[in-house]
Amino acid sequence: MKECTYGRLGPLPEFFRNGSGDVVPIRTPAGDTMWLVRDYALGRRVLTDKRFSRAEAATPHAPRFNDAQPVPDSMMSMDGDRHTRLRRIVSGAFSTGRIAAMGTFVEDLADRHIAAIARQGPGADLIEGLATPLPLAVLCSVLGVPEEDGNRFRDWVEVLFDISASTPAEKGRRRLELAEYIYDLVGRKRHRPEDDLLTELIGVHDRGDLTMNELLTLGLTLLMAGYETTVGQIGLSVLSLLSDPAAHEELTKEPDRIPRAVEELLRLNPATPLSFPRVAVEPVELGSVTVRAGEAVMVALLDGNRDAAVFAEPESLDLTGRDEVHLTFGHGVHRCLGAPLARLQVRVVLERLLRRFPTLRLAAVAEPVVWKGGLATRGLSRLLVDW
């Protein structure tokens, strides 16, 4: 595959920048060795091949990438029937129809935050004013977390995703606090059921199809998986667009092209640059290497999305749309359940921003963009804009 050009992608692990090859050995931040798959076709194969196990990657003896990996009883750490059963239980909440029905709610939220940004005036921070509060409110609404508890949840999750500023012990304490909160919330919803996912899960539990531990873990998994990644994706998508004046101008004049543009922005600048690790349960020939049983493999989603063998002019933002499917949301049975909800939020943000601020641009200050560091996902901590 052609080597990627990373220019405006911000801080990345050194193994993204160094070396070449479709499947290469890397040293992880945790100090372990894994194989990194940089080729699109081989990456899709790893993400669907049952010989590469997520459950094995969650065992204590497995190679680790960092401290922000899913726990063993998370749906994201399961294989086969266990994973299928839990995914089926929650998949209805993220169906095309359910997400489409949320459109007006998301639009109203975005308009409210954008109006506040307009009142603040040029130099406003889109991360603090829009990219962070919007996904938080949307996710809390889906799950049934009271709006007034949103900031508590935000603090918990940011610690759990931080791989440099918090210790494993701190992460464990915050995970326990969050689990206790979900448990208390479940108790409250038993007395006051509402139209939300947690109430639905309580009903599944009461029918005997879900244990209490599974209910709590599902709640934690969905909260954590859907928040930080969407915050990052909104900021990265806006930044990519503001960095491409021709595309920005075209979408401002032709907003009906924004849905196709969203797919390109997701491809070019994914908030999640790597898949979760998988461990080979038997020897597997993968490209030019043999992955031995017990060895771990990760897919470089960022590299796969820019594979020139698949995507013509892979560094370009193609507003006409591409037929090829990007890897940002993964592939196979573990493909991101919340992808339709993330797409909806990115699309609404772009539509509303460009309509309200057609001359939106990076603020004319020394450092309008500040990248987050030490997180398991990519994103910005600041994005100052003028209009």
Secondary structure as GFF3:
##gff-version 3
##sequence-region A 1 387
A	DSSP	alpha_helix	14	17	.	.	.	ID=ss1
A	DSSP	beta_strand	23	27	.	.	.	ID=ss2
A	DSSP	beta_strand	33	37	.	.	.	ID=ss3
A	DSSP	alpha_helix	40	48	.	.	.	ID=ss4
A	DSSP	beta_strand	52	53	.	.	.	ID=ss5
A	DSSP	alpha_helix	54	57	.	.	.	ID=ss6
A	DSSP	three_ten_helix	75	77	.	.	.	ID=ss7
A	DSSP	alpha_helix	80	91	.	.	.	ID=ss8
A	DSSP	three_ten_helix	92	94	.	.	.	ID=ss9
A	DSSP	alpha_helix	96	101	.	.	.	ID=ss10
A	DSSP	alpha_helix	103	120	.	.	.	ID=ss11
A	DSSP	beta_strand	124	125	.	.	.	ID=ss12
A	DSSP	alpha_helix	126	126	.	.	.	ID=ss13
A	DSSP	pi_helix	127	131	.	.	.	ID=ss14
A	DSSP	alpha_helix	133	143	.	.	.	ID=ss15
A	DSSP	three_ten_helix	147	149	.	.	.	ID=ss16
A	DSSP	alpha_helix	150	161	.	.	.	ID=ss17
A	DSSP	alpha_helix	168	191	.	.	.	ID=ss18
A	DSSP	alpha_helix	197	206	.	.	.	ID=ss19
A	DSSP	alpha_helix	212	242	.	.	.	ID=ss20
A	DSSP	alpha_helix	245	253	.	.	.	ID=ss21
A	DSSP	three_ten_helix	255	257	.	.	.	ID=ss22
A	DSSP	alpha_helix	258	268	.	.	.	ID=ss23
A	DSSP	beta_strand	278	280	.	.	.	ID=ss24
A	DSSP	beta_strand	284	286	.	.	.	ID=ss25
A	DSSP	beta_strand	289	291	.	.	.	ID=ss26
A	DSSP	beta_strand	296	299	.	.	.	ID=ss27
A	DSSP	alpha_helix	301	304	.	.	.	ID=ss28
A	DSSP	three_ten_helix	332	334	.	.	.	ID=ss29
A	DSSP	alpha_helix	339	356	.	.	.	ID=ss30
A	DSSP	beta_strand	361	362	.	.	.	ID=ss31
A	DSSP	beta_strand	369	371	.	.	.	ID=ss32
A	DSSP	beta_strand	380	386	.	.	.	ID=ss33
###
